[in-house]
Amino acid sequence: MSHLMKSNPDPGPGSTDESPAAPETPAERRRRRAVFLRELAEARELRERVQPRRTKERRMREAMRMRTFRI
């Protein structure tokens, strides 16, 4: 039944999916993840510098949301 849920069940030759012939090693995955997290942190810092007010509002909303669900 899960094959019906795919958005692109029949990828053609122009597909951007990784080839199943070359499975990713855990080291490669960790390296890619580290790069991604570094870029994400960099983007957040840039956003904080560019839009300090929005960042502060977002932080306050997030803190309120966390307090709301504490027991």
Predicted model as a PDB file, atoms N, CA, C, CB and O in Angstrom, pLDDT in the B-factor column:
MODEL        1                                                                  
ATOM      1  N   MET A   1       0.815  -1.186   0.000  1.00 49.00           N  
ATOM      2  CA  MET A   1       0.000   0.000   0.000  1.00 49.00           C  
ATOM      3  C   MET A   1       0.865   1.259   0.000  1.00 49.00           C  
ATOM      4  CB  MET A   1      -0.930  -0.007   1.195  1.00 49.00           C  
ATOM      5  O   MET A   1       0.435   2.298  -0.501  1.00 49.00           O  
ATOM      6  N   SER A   2       2.097   1.181   0.564  1.00 49.00           N  
ATOM      7  CA  SER A   2       2.946   2.357   0.638  1.00 49.00           C  
ATOM      8  C   SER A   2       3.399   2.829  -0.744  1.00 49.00           C  
ATOM      9  CB  SER A   2       4.151   2.067   1.504  1.00 49.00           C  
ATOM     10  O   SER A   2       3.739   4.000  -0.918  1.00 49.00           O  
ATOM     11  N   HIS A   3       3.407   1.923  -1.730  1.00 49.00           N  
ATOM     12  CA  HIS A   3       3.822   2.352  -3.062  1.00 49.00           C  
ATOM     13  C   HIS A   3       2.829   3.330  -3.670  1.00 49.00           C  
ATOM     14  CB  HIS A   3       3.989   1.149  -3.974  1.00 49.00           C  
ATOM     15  O   HIS A   3       3.182   4.049  -4.604  1.00 49.00           O  
ATOM     16  N   LEU A   4       1.614   3.379  -3.176  1.00 51.00           N  
ATOM     17  CA  LEU A   4       0.615   4.315  -3.675  1.00 51.00           C  
ATOM     18  C   LEU A   4       0.834   5.717  -3.132  1.00 51.00           C  
ATOM     19  CB  LEU A   4      -0.774   3.836  -3.318  1.00 51.00           C  
ATOM     20  O   LEU A   4       0.334   6.686  -3.704  1.00 51.00           O  
ATOM     21  N   MET A   5       1.579   5.842  -2.025  1.00 54.00           N  
ATOM     22  CA  MET A   5       1.769   7.121  -1.377  1.00 54.00           C  
ATOM     23  C   MET A   5       2.900   7.948  -1.991  1.00 54.00           C  
ATOM     24  CB  MET A   5       2.035   6.904   0.075  1.00 54.00           C  
ATOM     25  O   MET A   5       3.013   9.140  -1.705  1.00 54.00           O  
ATOM     26  N   LYS A   6       3.732   7.335  -2.825  1.00 55.00           N  
ATOM     27  CA  LYS A   6       4.873   8.044  -3.391  1.00 55.00           C  
ATOM     28  C   LYS A   6       4.417   9.132  -4.353  1.00 55.00           C  
ATOM     29  CB  LYS A   6       5.806   7.069  -4.105  1.00 55.00           C  
ATOM     30  O   LYS A   6       3.467   8.938  -5.111  1.00 55.00           O  
ATOM     31  N   SER A   7       5.097  10.280  -4.321  1.00 56.00           N  
ATOM     32  CA  SER A   7       4.746  11.363  -5.227  1.00 56.00           C  
ATOM     33  C   SER A   7       5.254  11.068  -6.636  1.00 56.00           C  
ATOM     34  CB  SER A   7       5.316  12.694  -4.718  1.00 56.00           C  
ATOM     35  O   SER A   7       4.679  11.538  -7.618  1.00 56.00           O  
ATOM     36  N   ASN A   8       6.333  10.289  -6.734  1.00 55.00           N  
ATOM     37  CA  ASN A   8       6.882   9.933  -8.035  1.00 55.00           C  
ATOM     38  C   ASN A   8       7.205   8.441  -8.010  1.00 55.00           C  
ATOM     39  CB  ASN A   8       8.155  10.790  -8.377  1.00 55.00           C  
ATOM     40  O   ASN A   8       8.365   8.070  -7.834  1.00 55.00           O  
ATOM     41  N   PRO A   9       6.201   7.580  -8.183  1.00 55.00           N  
ATOM     42  CA  PRO A   9       6.423   6.142  -8.033  1.00 55.00           C  
ATOM     43  C   PRO A   9       7.305   5.516  -9.110  1.00 55.00           C  
ATOM     44  CB  PRO A   9       5.116   5.447  -8.024  1.00 55.00           C  
ATOM     45  O   PRO A   9       7.887   4.455  -8.885  1.00 55.00           O  
ATOM     46  N   ASP A  10       7.414   6.158 -10.283  1.00 58.00           N  
ATOM     47  CA  ASP A  10       8.186   5.577 -11.378  1.00 58.00           C  
ATOM     48  C   ASP A  10       9.239   6.569 -11.854  1.00 58.00           C  
ATOM     49  CB  ASP A  10       7.262   5.168 -12.544  1.00 58.00           C  
ATOM     50  O   ASP A  10       9.052   7.230 -12.876  1.00 58.00           O  
ATOM     51  N   PRO A  11      10.366   6.679 -11.107  1.00 56.00           N  
ATOM     52  CA  PRO A  11      11.384   7.648 -11.517  1.00 56.00           C  
ATOM     53  C   PRO A  11      12.014   7.245 -12.852  1.00 56.00           C  
ATOM     54  CB  PRO A  11      12.472   7.775 -10.433  1.00 56.00           C  
ATOM     55  O   PRO A  11      12.422   6.098 -13.038  1.00 56.00           O  
ATOM     56  N   GLY A  12      12.084   8.182 -13.756  1.00 57.00           N  
ATOM     57  CA  GLY A  12      12.645   7.923 -15.078  1.00 57.00           C  
ATOM     58  C   GLY A  12      14.142   8.073 -15.081  1.00 57.00           C  
ATOM     59  O   GLY A  12      14.753   8.204 -14.020  1.00 57.00           O  
ATOM     60  N   PRO A  13      14.748   8.057 -16.249  1.00 57.00           N  
ATOM     61  CA  PRO A  13      16.209   8.179 -16.332  1.00 57.00           C  
ATOM     62  C   PRO A  13      16.714   9.547 -15.874  1.00 57.00           C  
ATOM     63  CB  PRO A  13      16.666   7.924 -17.755  1.00 57.00           C  
ATOM     64  O   PRO A  13      17.885   9.676 -15.515  1.00 57.00           O  
ATOM     65  N   GLY A  14      15.858  10.570 -15.879  1.00 55.00           N  
ATOM     66  CA  GLY A  14      16.272  11.899 -15.456  1.00 55.00           C  
ATOM     67  C   GLY A  14      16.060  12.139 -13.981  1.00 55.00           C  
ATOM     68  O   GLY A  14      16.102  13.283 -13.529  1.00 55.00           O  
ATOM     69  N   SER A  15      15.836  11.089 -13.224  1.00 51.00           N  
ATOM     70  CA  SER A  15      15.546  11.225 -11.798  1.00 51.00           C  
ATOM     71  C   SER A  15      16.764  11.750 -11.048  1.00 51.00           C  
ATOM     72  CB  SER A  15      15.101   9.878 -11.208  1.00 51.00           C  
ATOM     73  O   SER A  15      17.903  11.449 -11.404  1.00 51.00           O  
ATOM     74  N   THR A  16      16.508  12.547  -9.996  1.00 53.00           N  
ATOM     75  CA  THR A  16      17.608  13.086  -9.187  1.00 53.00           C  
ATOM     76  C   THR A  16      17.880  12.218  -7.964  1.00 53.00           C  
ATOM     77  CB  THR A  16      17.292  14.517  -8.747  1.00 53.00           C  
ATOM     78  O   THR A  16      18.762  12.552  -7.173  1.00 53.00           O  
ATOM     79  N   ASP A  17      17.162  11.127  -7.785  1.00 54.00           N  
ATOM     80  CA  ASP A  17      17.395  10.237  -6.647  1.00 54.00           C  
ATOM     81  C   ASP A  17      18.784   9.622  -6.736  1.00 54.00           C  
ATOM     82  CB  ASP A  17      16.322   9.131  -6.589  1.00 54.00           C  
ATOM     83  O   ASP A  17      19.315   9.427  -7.829  1.00 54.00           O  
ATOM     84  N   GLU A  18      19.372   9.317  -5.576  1.00 51.00           N  
ATOM     85  CA  GLU A  18      20.682   8.669  -5.577  1.00 51.00           C  
ATOM     86  C   GLU A  18      20.543   7.253  -6.109  1.00 51.00           C  
ATOM     87  CB  GLU A  18      21.301   8.660  -4.157  1.00 51.00           C  
ATOM     88  O   GLU A  18      19.524   6.592  -5.905  1.00 51.00           O  
ATOM     89  N   SER A  19      21.570   6.806  -6.785  1.00 52.00           N  
ATOM     90  CA  SER A  19      21.497   5.462  -7.356  1.00 52.00           C  
ATOM     91  C   SER A  19      21.624   4.429  -6.238  1.00 52.00           C  
ATOM     92  CB  SER A  19      22.606   5.251  -8.429  1.00 52.00           C  
ATOM     93  O   SER A  19      22.472   4.581  -5.358  1.00 52.00           O  
ATOM     94  N   PRO A  20      20.803   3.387  -6.256  1.00 56.00           N  
ATOM     95  CA  PRO A  20      20.882   2.370  -5.207  1.00 56.00           C  
ATOM     96  C   PRO A  20      22.156   1.534  -5.291  1.00 56.00           C  
ATOM     97  CB  PRO A  20      19.679   1.461  -5.283  1.00 56.00           C  
ATOM     98  O   PRO A  20      22.459   0.801  -4.350  1.00 56.00           O  
ATOM     99  N   ALA A  21      22.913   1.621  -6.390  1.00 62.00           N  
ATOM    100  CA  ALA A  21      24.129   0.833  -6.563  1.00 62.00           C  
ATOM    101  C   ALA A  21      25.240   1.303  -5.619  1.00 62.00           C  
ATOM    102  CB  ALA A  21      24.605   0.913  -8.015  1.00 62.00           C  
ATOM    103  O   ALA A  21      26.117   0.517  -5.261  1.00 62.00           O  
ATOM    104  N   ALA A  22      25.210   2.598  -5.206  1.00 73.00           N  
ATOM    105  CA  ALA A  22      26.258   3.129  -4.341  1.00 73.00           C  
ATOM    106  C   ALA A  22      25.653   3.580  -3.017  1.00 73.00           C  
ATOM    107  CB  ALA A  22      26.999   4.300  -5.028  1.00 73.00           C  
ATOM    108  O   ALA A  22      25.359   4.764  -2.854  1.00 73.00           O  
ATOM    109  N   PRO A  23      25.459   2.657  -2.061  1.00 83.00           N  
ATOM    110  CA  PRO A  23      24.885   3.051  -0.767  1.00 83.00           C  
ATOM    111  C   PRO A  23      25.849   3.956  -0.005  1.00 83.00           C  
ATOM    112  CB  PRO A  23      24.546   1.804   0.080  1.00 83.00           C  
ATOM    113  O   PRO A  23      27.066   3.791  -0.082  1.00 83.00           O  
ATOM    114  N   GLU A  24      25.291   4.905   0.723  1.00 85.00           N  
ATOM    115  CA  GLU A  24      26.079   5.876   1.455  1.00 85.00           C  
ATOM    116  C   GLU A  24      26.641   5.249   2.734  1.00 85.00           C  
ATOM    117  CB  GLU A  24      25.233   7.115   1.785  1.00 85.00           C  
ATOM    118  O   GLU A  24      25.927   4.560   3.463  1.00 85.00           O  
ATOM    119  N   THR A  25      27.902   5.492   2.993  1.00 93.00           N  
ATOM    120  CA  THR A  25      28.493   4.958   4.222  1.00 93.00           C  
ATOM    121  C   THR A  25      28.102   5.858   5.391  1.00 93.00           C  
ATOM    122  CB  THR A  25      30.049   4.850   4.099  1.00 93.00           C  
ATOM    123  O   THR A  25      27.788   7.030   5.184  1.00 93.00           O  
ATOM    124  N   PRO A  26      28.116   5.331   6.612  1.00 91.00           N  
ATOM    125  CA  PRO A  26      27.785   6.165   7.779  1.00 91.00           C  
ATOM    126  C   PRO A  26      28.693   7.392   7.897  1.00 91.00           C  
ATOM    127  CB  PRO A  26      27.882   5.335   9.056  1.00 91.00           C  
ATOM    128  O   PRO A  26      28.241   8.456   8.321  1.00 91.00           O  
ATOM    129  N   ALA A  27      29.960   7.252   7.527  1.00 92.00           N  
ATOM    130  CA  ALA A  27      30.886   8.384   7.606  1.00 92.00           C  
ATOM    131  C   ALA A  27      30.474   9.484   6.636  1.00 92.00           C  
ATOM    132  CB  ALA A  27      32.324   7.927   7.309  1.00 92.00           C  
ATOM    133  O   ALA A  27      30.498  10.665   6.985  1.00 92.00           O  
ATOM    134  N   GLU A  28      30.092   9.095   5.408  1.00 94.00           N  
ATOM    135  CA  GLU A  28      29.645  10.086   4.426  1.00 94.00           C  
ATOM    136  C   GLU A  28      28.389  10.790   4.913  1.00 94.00           C  
ATOM    137  CB  GLU A  28      29.387   9.422   3.063  1.00 94.00           C  
ATOM    138  O   GLU A  28      28.247  12.003   4.761  1.00 94.00           O  
ATOM    139  N   ARG A  29      27.473  10.017   5.504  1.00 95.00           N  
ATOM    140  CA  ARG A  29      26.232  10.588   6.008  1.00 95.00           C  
ATOM    141  C   ARG A  29      26.511  11.595   7.127  1.00 95.00           C  
ATOM    142  CB  ARG A  29      25.300   9.477   6.510  1.00 95.00           C  
ATOM    143  O   ARG A  29      25.921  12.674   7.164  1.00 95.00           O  
ATOM    144  N   ARG A  30      27.436  11.221   8.056  1.00 95.00           N  
ATOM    145  CA  ARG A  30      27.779  12.132   9.150  1.00 95.00           C  
ATOM    146  C   ARG A  30      28.415  13.408   8.622  1.00 95.00           C  
ATOM    147  CB  ARG A  30      28.725  11.448  10.140  1.00 95.00           C  
ATOM    148  O   ARG A  30      28.137  14.500   9.116  1.00 95.00           O  
ATOM    149  N   ARG A  31      29.284  13.263   7.598  1.00 96.00           N  
ATOM    150  CA  ARG A  31      29.932  14.436   7.025  1.00 96.00           C  
ATOM    151  C   ARG A  31      28.901  15.362   6.382  1.00 96.00           C  
ATOM    152  CB  ARG A  31      30.988  14.016   5.994  1.00 96.00           C  
ATOM    153  O   ARG A  31      28.937  16.577   6.580  1.00 96.00           O  
ATOM    154  N   ARG A  32      27.972  14.771   5.600  1.00 96.00           N  
ATOM    155  CA  ARG A  32      26.929  15.582   4.963  1.00 96.00           C  
ATOM    156  C   ARG A  32      26.052  16.260   6.000  1.00 96.00           C  
ATOM    157  CB  ARG A  32      26.070  14.720   4.038  1.00 96.00           C  
ATOM    158  O   ARG A  32      25.661  17.416   5.834  1.00 96.00           O  
ATOM    159  N   ARG A  33      25.741  15.532   7.079  1.00 97.00           N  
ATOM    160  CA  ARG A  33      24.890  16.081   8.142  1.00 97.00           C  
ATOM    161  C   ARG A  33      25.600  17.235   8.849  1.00 97.00           C  
ATOM    162  CB  ARG A  33      24.512  14.979   9.162  1.00 97.00           C  
ATOM    163  O   ARG A  33      24.980  18.250   9.164  1.00 97.00           O  
ATOM    164  N   ALA A  34      26.907  17.074   9.099  1.00 96.00           N  
ATOM    165  CA  ALA A  34      27.676  18.128   9.754  1.00 96.00           C  
ATOM    166  C   ALA A  34      27.682  19.397   8.901  1.00 96.00           C  
ATOM    167  CB  ALA A  34      29.118  17.657  10.023  1.00 96.00           C  
ATOM    168  O   ALA A  34      27.532  20.504   9.418  1.00 96.00           O  
ATOM    169  N   VAL A  35      27.855  19.225   7.595  1.00 97.00           N  
ATOM    170  CA  VAL A  35      27.845  20.376   6.676  1.00 97.00           C  
ATOM    171  C   VAL A  35      26.480  21.047   6.716  1.00 97.00           C  
ATOM    172  CB  VAL A  35      28.192  19.937   5.222  1.00 97.00           C  
ATOM    173  O   VAL A  35      26.379  22.272   6.792  1.00 97.00           O  
ATOM    174  N   PHE A  36      25.428  20.229   6.662  1.00 97.00           N  
ATOM    175  CA  PHE A  36      24.072  20.770   6.686  1.00 97.00           C  
ATOM    176  C   PHE A  36      23.809  21.558   7.965  1.00 97.00           C  
ATOM    177  CB  PHE A  36      23.052  19.644   6.549  1.00 97.00           C  
ATOM    178  O   PHE A  36      23.276  22.666   7.913  1.00 97.00           O  
ATOM    179  N   LEU A  37      24.185  20.986   9.124  1.00 97.00           N  
ATOM    180  CA  LEU A  37      23.940  21.663  10.394  1.00 97.00           C  
ATOM    181  C   LEU A  37      24.750  22.954  10.509  1.00 97.00           C  
ATOM    182  CB  LEU A  37      24.274  20.734  11.557  1.00 97.00           C  
ATOM    183  O   LEU A  37      24.278  23.945  11.066  1.00 97.00           O  
ATOM    184  N   ARG A  38      25.974  22.929   9.975  1.00 97.00           N  
ATOM    185  CA  ARG A  38      26.806  24.135   9.986  1.00 97.00           C  
ATOM    186  C   ARG A  38      26.149  25.241   9.150  1.00 97.00           C  
ATOM    187  CB  ARG A  38      28.229  23.820   9.447  1.00 97.00           C  
ATOM    188  O   ARG A  38      26.088  26.396   9.572  1.00 97.00           O  
ATOM    189  N   GLU A  39      25.659  24.872   7.962  1.00 97.00           N  
ATOM    190  CA  GLU A  39      25.000  25.854   7.094  1.00 97.00           C  
ATOM    191  C   GLU A  39      23.707  26.361   7.718  1.00 97.00           C  
ATOM    192  CB  GLU A  39      24.711  25.244   5.719  1.00 97.00           C  
ATOM    193  O   GLU A  39      23.370  27.537   7.581  1.00 97.00           O  
ATOM    194  N   LEU A  40      22.983  25.482   8.401  1.00 96.00           N  
ATOM    195  CA  LEU A  40      21.739  25.879   9.054  1.00 96.00           C  
ATOM    196  C   LEU A  40      22.014  26.904  10.157  1.00 96.00           C  
ATOM    197  CB  LEU A  40      21.018  24.645   9.636  1.00 96.00           C  
ATOM    198  O   LEU A  40      21.311  27.908  10.273  1.00 96.00           O  
ATOM    199  N   ALA A  41      23.037  26.642  10.959  1.00 95.00           N  
ATOM    200  CA  ALA A  41      23.401  27.573  12.033  1.00 95.00           C  
ATOM    201  C   ALA A  41      23.835  28.912  11.445  1.00 95.00           C  
ATOM    202  CB  ALA A  41      24.530  26.981  12.913  1.00 95.00           C  
ATOM    203  O   ALA A  41      23.496  29.972  11.974  1.00 95.00           O  
ATOM    204  N   GLU A  42      24.580  28.856  10.357  1.00 96.00           N  
ATOM    205  CA  GLU A  42      25.037  30.072   9.694  1.00 96.00           C  
ATOM    206  C   GLU A  42      23.843  30.884   9.180  1.00 96.00           C  
ATOM    207  CB  GLU A  42      25.992  29.726   8.532  1.00 96.00           C  
ATOM    208  O   GLU A  42      23.818  32.109   9.306  1.00 96.00           O  
ATOM    209  N   ALA A  43      22.864  30.198   8.604  1.00 94.00           N  
ATOM    210  CA  ALA A  43      21.668  30.875   8.092  1.00 94.00           C  
ATOM    211  C   ALA A  43      20.882  31.515   9.231  1.00 94.00           C  
ATOM    212  CB  ALA A  43      20.774  29.884   7.321  1.00 94.00           C  
ATOM    213  O   ALA A  43      20.361  32.621   9.084  1.00 94.00           O  
ATOM    214  N   ARG A  44      20.796  30.822  10.365  1.00 90.00           N  
ATOM    215  CA  ARG A  44      20.082  31.391  11.522  1.00 90.00           C  
ATOM    216  C   ARG A  44      20.781  32.640  12.030  1.00 90.00           C  
ATOM    217  CB  ARG A  44      19.971  30.356  12.656  1.00 90.00           C  
ATOM    218  O   ARG A  44      20.130  33.635  12.347  1.00 90.00           O  
ATOM    219  N   GLU A  45      22.116  32.590  12.108  1.00 91.00           N  
ATOM    220  CA  GLU A  45      22.868  33.761  12.562  1.00 91.00           C  
ATOM    221  C   GLU A  45      22.654  34.933  11.623  1.00 91.00           C  
ATOM    222  CB  GLU A  45      24.362  33.438  12.668  1.00 91.00           C  
ATOM    223  O   GLU A  45      22.478  36.067  12.069  1.00 91.00           O  
ATOM    224  N   LEU A  46      22.667  34.665  10.331  1.00 91.00           N  
ATOM    225  CA  LEU A  46      22.456  35.722   9.346  1.00 91.00           C  
ATOM    226  C   LEU A  46      21.069  36.329   9.516  1.00 91.00           C  
ATOM    227  CB  LEU A  46      22.633  35.177   7.914  1.00 91.00           C  
ATOM    228  O   LEU A  46      20.905  37.548   9.467  1.00 91.00           O  
ATOM    229  N   ARG A  47      20.073  35.469   9.716  1.00 86.00           N  
ATOM    230  CA  ARG A  47      18.700  35.953   9.899  1.00 86.00           C  
ATOM    231  C   ARG A  47      18.604  36.818  11.149  1.00 86.00           C  
ATOM    232  CB  ARG A  47      17.711  34.771   9.991  1.00 86.00           C  
ATOM    233  O   ARG A  47      17.914  37.837  11.150  1.00 86.00           O  
ATOM    234  N   GLU A  48      19.298  36.411  12.219  1.00 83.00           N  
ATOM    235  CA  GLU A  48      19.279  37.204  13.453  1.00 83.00           C  
ATOM    236  C   GLU A  48      19.890  38.580  13.233  1.00 83.00           C  
ATOM    237  CB  GLU A  48      20.030  36.473  14.571  1.00 83.00           C  
ATOM    238  O   GLU A  48      19.406  39.571  13.780  1.00 83.00           O  
ATOM    239  N   ARG A  49      20.957  38.647  12.430  1.00 86.00           N  
ATOM    240  CA  ARG A  49      21.580  39.944  12.160  1.00 86.00           C  
ATOM    241  C   ARG A  49      20.694  40.808  11.287  1.00 86.00           C  
ATOM    242  CB  ARG A  49      22.936  39.756  11.494  1.00 86.00           C  
ATOM    243  O   ARG A  49      20.611  42.019  11.492  1.00 86.00           O  
ATOM    244  N   VAL A  50      20.029  40.199  10.312  1.00 85.00           N  
ATOM    245  CA  VAL A  50      19.220  40.954   9.357  1.00 85.00           C  
ATOM    246  C   VAL A  50      17.880  41.370   9.948  1.00 85.00           C  
ATOM    247  CB  VAL A  50      18.993  40.134   8.101  1.00 85.00           C  
ATOM    248  O   VAL A  50      17.410  42.481   9.701  1.00 85.00           O  
ATOM    249  N   GLN A  51      17.264  40.488  10.726  1.00 80.00           N  
ATOM    250  CA  GLN A  51      15.931  40.766  11.274  1.00 80.00           C  
ATOM    251  C   GLN A  51      15.921  40.533  12.786  1.00 80.00           C  
ATOM    252  CB  GLN A  51      14.861  39.878  10.586  1.00 80.00           C  
ATOM    253  O   GLN A  51      15.304  39.574  13.251  1.00 80.00           O  
ATOM    254  N   PRO A  52      16.590  41.390  13.563  1.00 76.00           N  
ATOM    255  CA  PRO A  52      16.678  41.147  15.002  1.00 76.00           C  
ATOM    256  C   PRO A  52      15.316  41.139  15.704  1.00 76.00           C  
ATOM    257  CB  PRO A  52      17.557  42.191  15.634  1.00 76.00           C  
ATOM    258  O   PRO A  52      15.105  40.356  16.631  1.00 76.00           O  
ATOM    259  N   ARG A  53      14.394  42.001  15.271  1.00 80.00           N  
ATOM    260  CA  ARG A  53      13.099  42.059  15.941  1.00 80.00           C  
ATOM    261  C   ARG A  53      12.321  40.771  15.740  1.00 80.00           C  
ATOM    262  CB  ARG A  53      12.288  43.244  15.433  1.00 80.00           C  
ATOM    263  O   ARG A  53      11.771  40.214  16.690  1.00 80.00           O  
ATOM    264  N   ARG A  54      12.276  40.299  14.498  1.00 81.00           N  
ATOM    265  CA  ARG A  54      11.561  39.051  14.216  1.00 81.00           C  
ATOM    266  C   ARG A  54      12.169  37.886  14.979  1.00 81.00           C  
ATOM    267  CB  ARG A  54      11.573  38.754  12.714  1.00 81.00           C  
ATOM    268  O   ARG A  54      11.455  37.019  15.482  1.00 81.00           O  
ATOM    269  N   THR A  55      13.484  37.874  15.061  1.00 79.00           N  
ATOM    270  CA  THR A  55      14.169  36.798  15.765  1.00 79.00           C  
ATOM    271  C   THR A  55      13.781  36.812  17.239  1.00 79.00           C  
ATOM    272  CB  THR A  55      15.697  36.925  15.607  1.00 79.00           C  
ATOM    273  O   THR A  55      13.520  35.765  17.830  1.00 79.00           O  
ATOM    274  N   LYS A  56      13.746  37.993  17.820  1.00 83.00           N  
ATOM    275  CA  LYS A  56      13.382  38.096  19.238  1.00 83.00           C  
ATOM    276  C   LYS A  56      11.939  37.645  19.442  1.00 83.00           C  
ATOM    277  CB  LYS A  56      13.571  39.548  19.750  1.00 83.00           C  
ATOM    278  O   LYS A  56      11.644  36.923  20.395  1.00 83.00           O  
ATOM    279  N   GLU A  57      11.037  38.066  18.552  1.00 88.00           N  
ATOM    280  CA  GLU A  57       9.629  37.656  18.643  1.00 88.00           C  
ATOM    281  C   GLU A  57       9.507  36.139  18.531  1.00 88.00           C  
ATOM    282  CB  GLU A  57       8.787  38.341  17.542  1.00 88.00           C  
ATOM    283  O   GLU A  57       8.762  35.506  19.279  1.00 88.00           O  
ATOM    284  N   ARG A  58      10.254  35.565  17.580  1.00 86.00           N  
ATOM    285  CA  ARG A  58      10.200  34.109  17.384  1.00 86.00           C  
ATOM    286  C   ARG A  58      10.697  33.383  18.625  1.00 86.00           C  
ATOM    287  CB  ARG A  58      11.037  33.691  16.156  1.00 86.00           C  
ATOM    288  O   ARG A  58      10.112  32.387  19.050  1.00 86.00           O  
ATOM    289  N   ARG A  59      11.789  33.895  19.207  1.00 87.00           N  
ATOM    290  CA  ARG A  59      12.338  33.282  20.409  1.00 87.00           C  
ATOM    291  C   ARG A  59      11.344  33.362  21.575  1.00 87.00           C  
ATOM    292  CB  ARG A  59      13.660  33.960  20.791  1.00 87.00           C  
ATOM    293  O   ARG A  59      11.205  32.412  22.345  1.00 87.00           O  
ATOM    294  N   MET A  60      10.660  34.497  21.696  1.00 91.00           N  
ATOM    295  CA  MET A  60       9.670  34.666  22.767  1.00 91.00           C  
ATOM    296  C   MET A  60       8.488  33.715  22.562  1.00 91.00           C  
ATOM    297  CB  MET A  60       9.173  36.132  22.820  1.00 91.00           C  
ATOM    298  O   MET A  60       8.012  33.098  23.516  1.00 91.00           O  
ATOM    299  N   ARG A  61       8.018  33.599  21.321  1.00 92.00           N  
ATOM    300  CA  ARG A  61       6.907  32.676  21.033  1.00 92.00           C  
ATOM    301  C   ARG A  61       7.298  31.240  21.333  1.00 92.00           C  
ATOM    302  CB  ARG A  61       6.466  32.800  19.568  1.00 92.00           C  
ATOM    303  O   ARG A  61       6.519  30.475  21.900  1.00 92.00           O  
ATOM    304  N   GLU A  62       8.522  30.884  20.944  1.00 89.00           N  
ATOM    305  CA  GLU A  62       8.997  29.519  21.190  1.00 89.00           C  
ATOM    306  C   GLU A  62       9.093  29.243  22.688  1.00 89.00           C  
ATOM    307  CB  GLU A  62      10.368  29.294  20.521  1.00 89.00           C  
ATOM    308  O   GLU A  62       8.729  28.158  23.141  1.00 89.00           O  
ATOM    309  N   ALA A  63       9.583  30.220  23.463  1.00 91.00           N  
ATOM    310  CA  ALA A  63       9.686  30.054  24.911  1.00 91.00           C  
ATOM    311  C   ALA A  63       8.297  29.898  25.521  1.00 91.00           C  
ATOM    312  CB  ALA A  63      10.422  31.252  25.546  1.00 91.00           C  
ATOM    313  O   ALA A  63       8.097  29.073  26.413  1.00 91.00           O  
ATOM    314  N   MET A  64       7.347  30.682  25.047  1.00 91.00           N  
ATOM    315  CA  MET A  64       5.976  30.598  25.552  1.00 91.00           C  
ATOM    316  C   MET A  64       5.384  29.221  25.230  1.00 91.00           C  
ATOM    317  CB  MET A  64       5.096  31.725  24.941  1.00 91.00           C  
ATOM    318  O   MET A  64       4.711  28.612  26.061  1.00 91.00           O  
ATOM    319  N   ARG A  65       5.647  28.751  24.022  1.00 89.00           N  
ATOM    320  CA  ARG A  65       5.127  27.443  23.621  1.00 89.00           C  
ATOM    321  C   ARG A  65       5.716  26.339  24.505  1.00 89.00           C  
ATOM    322  CB  ARG A  65       5.445  27.166  22.131  1.00 89.00           C  
ATOM    323  O   ARG A  65       5.013  25.403  24.886  1.00 89.00           O  
ATOM    324  N   MET A  66       6.993  26.450  24.825  1.00 87.00           N  
ATOM    325  CA  MET A  66       7.628  25.448  25.671  1.00 87.00           C  
ATOM    326  C   MET A  66       7.041  25.495  27.072  1.00 87.00           C  
ATOM    327  CB  MET A  66       9.147  25.661  25.719  1.00 87.00           C  
ATOM    328  O   MET A  66       6.809  24.450  27.678  1.00 87.00           O  
ATOM    329  N   ARG A  67       6.798  26.699  27.599  1.00 87.00           N  
ATOM    330  CA  ARG A  67       6.210  26.811  28.943  1.00 87.00           C  
ATOM    331  C   ARG A  67       4.792  26.253  28.972  1.00 87.00           C  
ATOM    332  CB  ARG A  67       6.205  28.277  29.407  1.00 87.00           C  
ATOM    333  O   ARG A  67       4.361  25.682  29.974  1.00 87.00           O  
ATOM    334  N   THR A  68       4.072  26.421  27.871  1.00 80.00           N  
ATOM    335  CA  THR A  68       2.677  25.976  27.805  1.00 80.00           C  
ATOM    336  C   THR A  68       2.553  24.474  28.015  1.00 80.00           C  
ATOM    337  CB  THR A  68       2.063  26.359  26.463  1.00 80.00           C  
ATOM    338  O   THR A  68       1.608  24.017  28.657  1.00 80.00           O  
ATOM    339  N   PHE A  69       3.493  23.702  27.485  1.00 75.00           N  
ATOM    340  CA  PHE A  69       3.367  22.246  27.528  1.00 75.00           C  
ATOM    341  C   PHE A  69       4.140  21.580  28.659  1.00 75.00           C  
ATOM    342  CB  PHE A  69       3.820  21.676  26.237  1.00 75.00           C  
ATOM    343  O   PHE A  69       4.190  20.352  28.733  1.00 75.00           O  
ATOM    344  N   ARG A  70       4.742  22.375  29.541  1.00 68.00           N  
ATOM    345  CA  ARG A  70       5.444  21.798  30.688  1.00 68.00           C  
ATOM    346  C   ARG A  70       4.428  21.385  31.746  1.00 68.00           C  
ATOM    347  CB  ARG A  70       6.472  22.806  31.278  1.00 68.00           C  
ATOM    348  O   ARG A  70       3.379  22.012  31.896  1.00 68.00           O  
ATOM    349  N   ILE A  71       4.745  20.340  32.465  1.00 60.00           N  
ATOM    350  CA  ILE A  71       3.846  19.867  33.518  1.00 60.00           C  
ATOM    351  C   ILE A  71       4.423  20.213  34.871  1.00 60.00           C  
ATOM    352  CB  ILE A  71       3.609  18.349  33.408  1.00 60.00           C  
ATOM    353  O   ILE A  71       3.819  19.902  35.898  1.00 60.00           O  
TER     354      ILE A  71                                                      
ENDMDL                                                                          
END                                                                             
